[in-house]
Amino acid sequence: MKSTGNFLYANDIAGQYPDSYYHASANPHQAYPQQQGDESTDVCIIGGGYTGLCAALHLAKAGFKVTVVEAHRVGWGASGRNGGQLGTGQRVEQDELESMVGLSHAKMLWQIGLDSVTLCKELIKEHNIECDLTPGILHTDHKLKYVDDTKAYVEKLNNQYNYNDARFIDQQEIRQMVGSDAYFGGSLDTQSAHLHPLNFALGLAKAASDAGVTIYEQSPVTNYQSGKDTKIFLNNGCIKADYILLACNGYLDGLNKQVASKIMPINNYIVATEPLDDRTATHLIRDNVAIADSKFVINYFRLSADKRLLFGGGESYSFKFPKDIKQFVTKPMLQIYPQLAGVKLDYGWGGTLGITVNRMPYLDTLAPNVLCAAGYSGHGLGMATLCGKLMADVIQGSLEKFDLMAQVPTKTFPGGTLLRYPGLVLAMLYYSLQDKL
């Protein structure tokens, strides 16, 4: 399989982290060398984000010789740029999952979602990763007609899934919790959390390296071949491996056409305000939880450890990032918080994530010794981390949970890789219009 690498370089400088708040506040971290020459390993993992690093860590602990190759820097992609929300469950709510795969399978997928949050918390504790882990995600309804459904869904989780860490929030309380009149109700999940995503990724990389994993940065893969003579080709070398794990998500591009036809890379944007005084920060988000609203083109926001508002929102359908990301995100931010007009924005950055048609992760066995996990659709902090572990489990002979995820049907985008974007643009325009009605 051959990669063209377009998404890797369309909006960024090779080998450099974006100028984000996360990079500016990153923990001290080492640079890893570039891959050179011919070598061999038990498992070669392509991609140095949550999926690849977690897989590497668990395989190294199990005694495997593991090599991770990253085109830029560890945590450079979505893993180091996202909204930092560690949510329970799956990207798709349980009602839809039950229709998709049946009640029994849906309940197992719910548990896998819970496991993803538990795994992240355990890794943070075990490896002393300083990433500002803070409890709570508040899901907010931007339309009054959604409130009854939210209340019913919380009751469903409480009663049918025995999940008691979610509670319904009415309009009066939600407007005390969020300093905005944009919302009419919602639900609070106290098992969910938020954190500094790049520091989490850097912590996973250090833990993996300490466990014996060889990590190469600025080492893009140009091609690979599977089968008896499995090889990964890079600009300056070649790695022979018993297994290959594809952990590239939205940056896979042309490395595997089968996976690419099921994953749509889209861009998303975040801004960080200047540090806010305690009174302003508490007025915006009273309990320091993360917030995600009910719009199809979702707004998601939270406070950083130094009391900046980190706000993600807005949509664009072009290949390139907007020229002025700060201005681009200001519009949705002021729709929620008009009182922030005039506040200084210190950072604005974009990133590429991978979505699937059904918004569920795509896990697959592409060849007897080639596995992939991708398409986290904006719910990747926990699930990407867990899916890395699930691929590691397969190599160790435990297939159950990987198969539970892989059995969820993942459709190919209409038109494959060539016609994904026209269809996406039409769909996004339709649903963004629904947000406004």
BAKOLGU-356424 format. One record per residue (C-alpha): residue in one letter; x, y, z. Coordinates in steps of 0.02 Angstrom, whole numbers. Layout:
BEGIN
+----+--------+--------+--------+
! aa !      u !      v !      w !
+----+--------+--------+--------+
!  A !      X !      Y !      Z !
...
+----+--------+--------+--------+
This chain:
BEGIN
+----+--------+--------+--------+
! aa !      u !      v !      w !
+----+--------+--------+--------+
!  M !      0 !      0 !      0 !
!  K !     63 !    174 !    -41 !
!  S !     34 !    340 !     49 !
!  T !     25 !    510 !    -35 !
!  G !     36 !    601 !    131 !
!  N !    -71 !    752 !     82 !
!  F !   -162 !    774 !    247 !
!  L !      0 !    761 !    342 !
!  Y !     67 !    921 !    266 !
!  A !    -84 !   1018 !    201 !
!  N !    -96 !   1137 !    350 !
!  D !     61 !   1109 !    453 !
!  I !    249 !   1122 !    450 !
!  A !    340 !    955 !    443 !
!  G !    399 !    898 !    613 !
!  Q !    327 !   1046 !    710 !
!  Y !    184 !   1047 !    833 !
!  P !     49 !   1175 !    792 !
!  D !     53 !   1342 !    882 !
!  S !    -81 !   1289 !   1006 !
!  Y !   -113 !   1321 !   1190 !
!  Y !    -75 !   1137 !   1218 !
!  H !     98 !   1151 !   1141 !
!  A !    134 !   1312 !   1236 !
!  S !     89 !   1227 !   1401 !
!  A !    162 !   1055 !   1363 !
!  N !    263 !    964 !   1494 !
!  P !    450 !    947 !   1461 !
!  H !    474 !    807 !   1336 !
!  Q !    608 !    728 !   1232 !
!  A !    626 !    722 !   1044 !
!  Y !    640 !    549 !    968 !
!  P !    758 !    509 !    824 !
!  Q !    718 !    485 !    641 !
!  Q !    716 !    308 !    573 !
!  Q !    870 !    262 !    471 !
!  G !    923 !    103 !    384 !
!  D !    856 !    -74 !    389 !
!  E !    795 !   -157 !    548 !
!  S !    670 !   -283 !    615 !
!  T !    542 !   -287 !    753 !
!  D !    398 !   -394 !    816 !
!  V !    266 !   -258 !    793 !
!  C !    278 !    -99 !    693 !
!  I !    146 !     32 !    733 !
!  I !    114 !    171 !    609 !
!  G !     55 !    326 !    702 !
!  G !    113 !    403 !    866 !
!  G !    -54 !    458 !    939 !
!  Y !   -160 !    381 !   1077 !
!  T !   -199 !    222 !    979 !
!  G !    -20 !    185 !    929 !
!  L !     59 !    233 !   1093 !
!  C !    -63 !    135 !   1199 !
!  A !    -43 !    -19 !   1089 !
!  A !    145 !     -2 !   1099 !
!  L !    145 !     16 !   1288 !
!  H !     39 !   -139 !   1317 !
!  L !    137 !   -245 !   1193 !
!  A !    303 !   -193 !   1269 !
!  K !    239 !   -239 !   1442 !
!  A !    194 !   -410 !   1370 !
!  G !    373 !   -435 !   1308 !
!  F !    358 !   -390 !   1124 !
!  K !    489 !   -290 !   1030 !
!  V !    390 !   -140 !    970 !
!  T !    429 !      4 !    852 !
!  V !    320 !    159 !    829 !
!  V !    345 !    268 !    676 !
!  E !    269 !    442 !    675 !
!  A !    273 !    560 !    525 !
!  H !    288 !    716 !    633 !
!  R !    299 !    713 !    825 !
!  V !    213 !    601 !    953 !
!  G !     41 !    672 !    990 !
!  W !     57 !    788 !    840 !
!  G !   -112 !    747 !    762 !
!  A !   -285 !    742 !    840 !
!  S !   -214 !    667 !   1000 !
!  G !   -126 !    830 !   1040 !
!  R !   -254 !    954 !    972 !
!  N !   -426 !    894 !   1028 !
!  G !   -551 !    966 !   1152 !
!  G !   -485 !    860 !   1294 !
!  Q !   -653 !    779 !   1335 !
!  L !   -644 !    601 !   1402 !
!  G !   -823 !    541 !   1381 !
!  T !   -911 !    380 !   1432 !
!  G !  -1005 !    269 !   1311 !
!  Q !   -984 !    277 !   1124 !
!  R !  -1000 !    422 !   1002 !
!  V !  -1175 !    354 !    960 !
!  E !  -1308 !    350 !   1097 !
!  Q !  -1373 !    183 !   1157 !
!  D !  -1544 !    197 !   1074 !
!  E !  -1462 !    206 !    904 !
!  L !  -1337 !     70 !    947 !
!  E !  -1478 !    -46 !   1000 !
!  S !  -1560 !    -20 !    830 !
!  M !  -1393 !    -46 !    744 !
!  V !  -1330 !   -204 !    830 !
!  G !  -1464 !   -262 !    955 !
!  L !  -1482 !   -238 !   1142 !
!  S !  -1356 !   -367 !   1202 !
!  H !  -1217 !   -305 !   1088 !
!  A !  -1260 !   -123 !   1127 !
!  K !  -1241 !   -157 !   1313 !
!  M !  -1070 !   -232 !   1284 !
!  L !  -1020 !    -80 !   1181 !
!  W !  -1079 !     32 !   1323 !
!  Q !   -965 !    -63 !   1442 !
!  I !   -820 !    -46 !   1320 !
!  G !   -850 !    142 !   1322 !
!  L !   -842 !    142 !   1511 !
!  D !   -684 !     37 !   1503 !
!  S !   -603 !    169 !   1393 !
!  V !   -624 !    302 !   1526 !
!  T !   -562 !    184 !   1662 !
!  L !   -410 !    138 !   1559 !
!  C !   -359 !    320 !   1534 !
!  K !   -377 !    357 !   1718 !
!  E !   -275 !    203 !   1763 !
!  L !   -137 !    248 !   1640 !
!  I !   -129 !    425 !   1708 !
!  K !   -114 !    360 !   1886 !
!  E !      7 !    217 !   1849 !
!  H !    128 !    324 !   1748 !
!  N !    108 !    486 !   1846 !
!  I !     52 !    582 !   1692 !
!  E !     22 !    765 !   1736 !
!  C !   -120 !    815 !   1621 !
!  D !   -244 !    913 !   1730 !
!  L !   -371 !    772 !   1743 !
!  T !   -536 !    851 !   1802 !
!  P !   -705 !    763 !   1824 !
!  G !   -867 !    799 !   1733 !
!  I !   -943 !    829 !   1561 !
!  L !  -1105 !    927 !   1543 !
!  H !  -1206 !    889 !   1387 !
!  T !  -1316 !   1039 !   1346 !
!  D !  -1475 !   1051 !   1241 !
!  H !  -1479 !   1201 !   1125 !
!  K !  -1664 !   1173 !   1083 !
!  L !  -1809 !   1160 !   1205 !
!  K !  -1882 !   1013 !   1109 !
!  Y !  -1728 !    907 !   1150 !
!  V !  -1749 !    918 !   1339 !
!  D !  -1880 !    781 !   1361 !
!  D !  -1775 !    661 !   1259 !
!  T !  -1622 !    700 !   1366 !
!  K !  -1720 !    666 !   1525 !
!  A !  -1784 !    501 !   1454 !
!  Y !  -1608 !    451 !   1400 !
!  V !  -1536 !    482 !   1573 !
!  E !  -1675 !    377 !   1647 !
!  K !  -1635 !    240 !   1521 !
!  L !  -1452 !    240 !   1573 !
!  N !  -1500 !    239 !   1757 !
!  N !  -1629 !    101 !   1744 !
!  Q !  -1580 !    -10 !   1597 !
!  Y !  -1392 !      9 !   1603 !
!  N !  -1372 !     27 !   1791 !
!  Y !  -1271 !    185 !   1762 !
!  N !  -1298 !    310 !   1901 !
!  D !  -1161 !    435 !   1863 !
!  A !  -1273 !    532 !   1743 !
!  R !  -1412 !    648 !   1799 !
!  F !  -1535 !    761 !   1712 !
!  I !  -1513 !    950 !   1725 !
!  D !  -1663 !   1066 !   1702 !
!  Q !  -1661 !   1239 !   1626 !
!  Q !  -1646 !   1334 !   1789 !
!  E !  -1496 !   1234 !   1847 !
!  I !  -1408 !   1229 !   1680 !
!  R !  -1411 !   1418 !   1668 !
!  Q !  -1331 !   1425 !   1841 !
!  M !  -1198 !   1303 !   1785 !
!  V !  -1163 !   1388 !   1617 !
!  G !  -1160 !   1577 !   1606 !
!  S !  -1268 !   1579 !   1450 !
!  D !  -1451 !   1576 !   1404 !
!  A !  -1415 !   1469 !   1250 !
!  Y !  -1465 !   1306 !   1334 !
!  F !  -1630 !   1234 !   1397 !
!  G !  -1575 !   1077 !   1489 !
!  G !  -1451 !    936 !   1480 !
!  S !  -1363 !    800 !   1576 !
!  L !  -1209 !    792 !   1685 !
!  D !  -1095 !    639 !   1679 !
!  T !   -978 !    637 !   1828 !
!  Q !   -882 !    482 !   1773 !
!  S !   -827 !    576 !   1617 !
!  A !   -683 !    698 !   1632 !
!  H !   -574 !    822 !   1540 !
!  L !   -386 !    842 !   1528 !
!  H !   -238 !    917 !   1435 !
!  P !   -234 !    804 !   1281 !
!  L !    -56 !    835 !   1223 !
!  N !     17 !    806 !   1395 !
!  F !    -80 !    642 !   1404 !
!  A !     -4 !    589 !   1237 !
!  L !    170 !    642 !   1289 !
!  G !    148 !    543 !   1450 !
!  L !     98 !    388 !   1353 !
!  A !    250 !    409 !   1241 !
!  K !    367 !    420 !   1391 !
!  A !    286 !    269 !   1472 !
!  A !    304 !    170 !   1311 !
!  S !    484 !    223 !   1287 !
!  D !    524 !    179 !   1468 !
!  A !    447 !      7 !   1436 !
!  G !    568 !    -22 !   1292 !
!  V !    471 !     38 !   1141 !
!  T !    576 !    114 !   1001 !
!  I !    493 !    276 !    944 !
!  Y !    541 !    366 !    785 !
!  E !    480 !    542 !    745 !
!  Q !    485 !    635 !    578 !
!  S !    482 !    465 !    496 !
!  P !    336 !    456 !    374 !
!  V !    290 !    288 !    302 !
!  T !    284 !    289 !    112 !
!  N !    223 !    112 !     84 !
!  Y !    204 !    -59 !    164 !
!  Q !    182 !   -238 !    109 !
!  S !     95 !   -374 !    207 !
!  G !    104 !   -562 !    195 !
!  K !    248 !   -678 !    232 !
!  D !    380 !   -545 !    199 !
!  T !    301 !   -398 !    292 !
!  K !    395 !   -233 !    272 !
!  I !    365 !    -50 !    309 !
!  F !    453 !     72 !    193 !
!  L !    508 !    244 !    251 !
!  N !    605 !    386 !    171 !
!  N !    772 !    328 !    239 !
!  G !    747 !    147 !    287 !
!  C !    645 !    -11 !    296 !
!  I !    573 !   -105 !    446 !
!  K !    533 !   -290 !    439 !
!  A !    397 !   -339 !    561 !
!  D !    289 !   -487 !    609 !
!  Y !    137 !   -373 !    634 !
!  I !     84 !   -201 !    573 !
!  L !    -41 !    -92 !    664 !
!  L !   -116 !     56 !    570 !
!  A !   -151 !    194 !    696 !
!  C !   -160 !    346 !    583 !
!  N !   -345 !    395 !    598 !
!  G !   -381 !    552 !    494 !
!  Y !   -203 !    559 !    429 !
!  L !   -204 !    386 !    348 !
!  D !   -230 !    462 !    175 !
!  G !   -175 !    340 !     38 !
!  L !    -83 !    214 !    147 !
!  N !   -230 !     92 !    136 !
!  K !   -373 !    123 !     14 !
!  Q !   -492 !      3 !    101 !
!  V !   -477 !     96 !    266 !
!  A !   -475 !    266 !    181 !
!  S !   -642 !    229 !     97 !
!  K !   -722 !    210 !    268 !
!  I !   -639 !    360 !    353 !
!  M !   -677 !    541 !    311 !
!  P !   -543 !    665 !    368 !
!  I !   -623 !    829 !    424 !
!  N !   -551 !    982 !    506 !
!  N !   -601 !   1060 !    671 !
!  Y !   -545 !   1217 !    764 !
!  I !   -514 !   1278 !    940 !
!  V !   -467 !   1445 !   1018 !
!  A !   -396 !   1486 !   1189 !
!  T !   -434 !   1650 !   1273 !
!  E !   -315 !   1745 !   1382 !
!  P !   -319 !   1688 !   1565 !
!  L !   -481 !   1745 !   1646 !
!  D !   -505 !   1809 !   1823 !
!  D !   -584 !   1688 !   1947 !
!  R !   -752 !   1775 !   1946 !
!  T !   -768 !   1773 !   1756 !
!  A !   -710 !   1593 !   1742 !
!  T !   -833 !   1534 !   1875 !
!  H !   -975 !   1630 !   1792 !
!  L !   -941 !   1545 !   1625 !
!  I !   -927 !   1368 !   1693 !
!  R !   -974 !   1361 !   1876 !
!  D !   -912 !   1186 !   1917 !
!  N !   -761 !   1175 !   1800 !
!  V !   -838 !   1035 !   1697 !
!  A !   -817 !   1015 !   1510 !
!  I !   -967 !   1057 !   1401 !
!  A !  -1027 !    983 !   1236 !
!  D !  -1189 !   1043 !   1159 !
!  S !  -1323 !    960 !   1054 !
!  K !  -1286 !   1044 !    888 !
!  F !  -1238 !    933 !    742 !
!  V !  -1092 !   1050 !    714 !
!  I !  -1050 !   1037 !    897 !
!  N !   -985 !   1172 !   1013 !
!  Y !   -871 !   1103 !   1148 !
!  F !   -781 !   1203 !   1280 !
!  R !   -700 !   1199 !   1451 !
!  L !   -581 !   1294 !   1564 !
!  S !   -396 !   1258 !   1561 !
!  A !   -294 !   1238 !   1720 !
!  D !   -244 !   1422 !   1709 !
!  K !   -426 !   1476 !   1682 !
!  R !   -429 !   1508 !   1496 !
!  L !   -586 !   1465 !   1402 !
!  L !   -542 !   1333 !   1272 !
!  F !   -683 !   1341 !   1144 !
!  G !   -704 !   1226 !    995 !
!  G !   -833 !   1264 !    862 !
!  G !   -874 !   1315 !    686 !
!  E !   -870 !   1211 !    529 !
!  S !   -774 !   1217 !    366 !
!  Y !   -782 !   1101 !    219 !
!  S !   -624 !   1145 !    126 !
!  F !   -462 !   1046 !    127 !
!  K !   -366 !   1191 !    203 !
!  F !   -388 !   1275 !    371 !
!  P !   -465 !   1450 !    374 !
!  K !   -337 !   1589 !    358 !
!  D !   -391 !   1665 !    524 !
!  I !   -444 !   1526 !    643 !
!  K !   -469 !   1645 !    788 !
!  Q !   -595 !   1749 !    691 !
!  F !   -677 !   1590 !    624 !
!  V !   -712 !   1520 !    798 !
!  T !   -759 !   1687 !    874 !
!  K !   -932 !   1682 !    793 !
!  P !   -995 !   1522 !    878 !
!  M !   -908 !   1570 !   1041 !
!  L !   -999 !   1737 !   1049 !
!  Q !  -1164 !   1652 !   1010 !
!  I !  -1143 !   1558 !   1174 !
!  Y !  -1048 !   1692 !   1272 !
!  P !  -1084 !   1866 !   1201 !
!  Q !  -1006 !   1937 !   1360 !
!  L !   -836 !   1882 !   1292 !
!  A !   -841 !   2010 !   1151 !
!  G !   -672 !   2095 !   1154 !
!  V !   -584 !   1960 !   1254 !
!  K !   -409 !   1925 !   1189 !
!  L !   -382 !   1759 !   1103 !
!  D !   -204 !   1700 !   1132 !
!  Y !   -211 !   1544 !   1024 !
!  G !   -311 !   1471 !    881 !
!  W !   -273 !   1305 !    798 !
!  G !   -349 !   1170 !    689 !
!  G !   -333 !    983 !    672 !
!  T !   -392 !    837 !    568 !
!  L !   -500 !    698 !    638 !
!  G !   -574 !    544 !    557 !
!  I !   -761 !    511 !    550 !
!  T !   -859 !    360 !    489 !
!  V !  -1032 !    352 !    410 !
!  N !  -1109 !    284 !    571 !
!  R !   -992 !    382 !    687 !
!  M !   -927 !    221 !    766 !
!  P !   -742 !    172 !    764 !
!  Y !   -684 !     62 !    622 !
!  L !   -582 !    -87 !    680 !
!  D !   -530 !   -222 !    557 !
!  T !   -409 !   -361 !    518 !
!  L !   -342 !   -310 !    347 !
!  A !   -227 !   -460 !    331 !
!  P !   -181 !   -599 !    454 !
!  N !    -44 !   -489 !    524 !
!  V !   -112 !   -313 !    487 !
!  L !   -240 !   -228 !    601 !
!  C !   -316 !    -55 !    598 !
!  A !   -415 !     57 !    715 !
!  A !   -479 !    228 !    663 !
!  G !   -632 !    338 !    637 !
!  Y !   -666 !    393 !    815 !
!  S !   -779 !    533 !    752 !
!  G !   -743 !    659 !    889 !
!  H !   -752 !    534 !   1032 !
!  G !   -572 !    479 !   1022 !
!  L !   -485 !    524 !   1182 !
!  G !   -543 !    370 !   1274 !
!  M !   -591 !    258 !   1128 !
!  A !   -430 !    286 !   1031 !
!  T !   -331 !    241 !   1186 !
!  L !   -434 !     85 !   1218 !
!  C !   -431 !     30 !   1037 !
!  G !   -243 !     31 !   1043 !
!  K !   -252 !    -90 !   1188 !
!  L !   -379 !   -197 !   1094 !
!  M !   -259 !   -216 !    948 !
!  A !   -122 !   -263 !   1071 !
!  D !   -241 !   -392 !   1145 !
!  V !   -268 !   -472 !    974 !
!  I !    -81 !   -497 !    950 !
!  Q !    -79 !   -581 !   1121 !
!  G !   -222 !   -696 !   1070 !
!  S !   -371 !   -608 !   1150 !
!  L !   -495 !   -560 !   1014 !
!  E !   -661 !   -541 !   1107 !
!  K !   -673 !   -353 !   1131 !
!  F !   -587 !   -312 !    967 !
!  D !   -715 !   -421 !    878 !
!  L !   -859 !   -338 !    971 !
!  M !   -803 !   -171 !    899 !
!  A !   -760 !   -243 !    728 !
!  Q !   -932 !   -322 !    711 !
!  V !  -1015 !   -151 !    708 !
!  P !  -1051 !   -124 !    523 !
!  T !   -946 !     15 !    447 !
!  K !  -1007 !     71 !    276 !
!  T !   -896 !    136 !    140 !
!  F !   -926 !    320 !    100 !
!  P !  -1026 !    337 !    -61 !
!  G !   -903 !    357 !   -203 !
!  G !   -759 !    292 !    -99 !
!  T !   -611 !    408 !    -76 !
!  L !   -647 !    507 !   -235 !
!  L !   -824 !    568 !   -198 !
!  R !   -822 !    578 !     -8 !
!  Y !   -805 !    766 !     -1 !
!  P !   -950 !    821 !   -112 !
!  G !  -1066 !    709 !    -12 !
!  L !   -995 !    770 !    152 !
!  V !  -1018 !    952 !    104 !
!  L !  -1201 !    925 !     58 !
!  A !  -1234 !    829 !    219 !
!  M !  -1145 !    954 !    330 !
!  L !  -1235 !   1100 !    251 !
!  Y !  -1401 !   1014 !    279 !
!  Y !  -1369 !    973 !    461 !
!  S !  -1290 !   1141 !    501 !
!  L !  -1449 !   1220 !    432 !
!  Q !  -1550 !   1110 !    550 !
!  D !  -1446 !   1178 !    695 !
!  K !  -1506 !   1353 !    651 !
!  L !  -1691 !   1315 !    629 !
+----+--------+--------+--------+
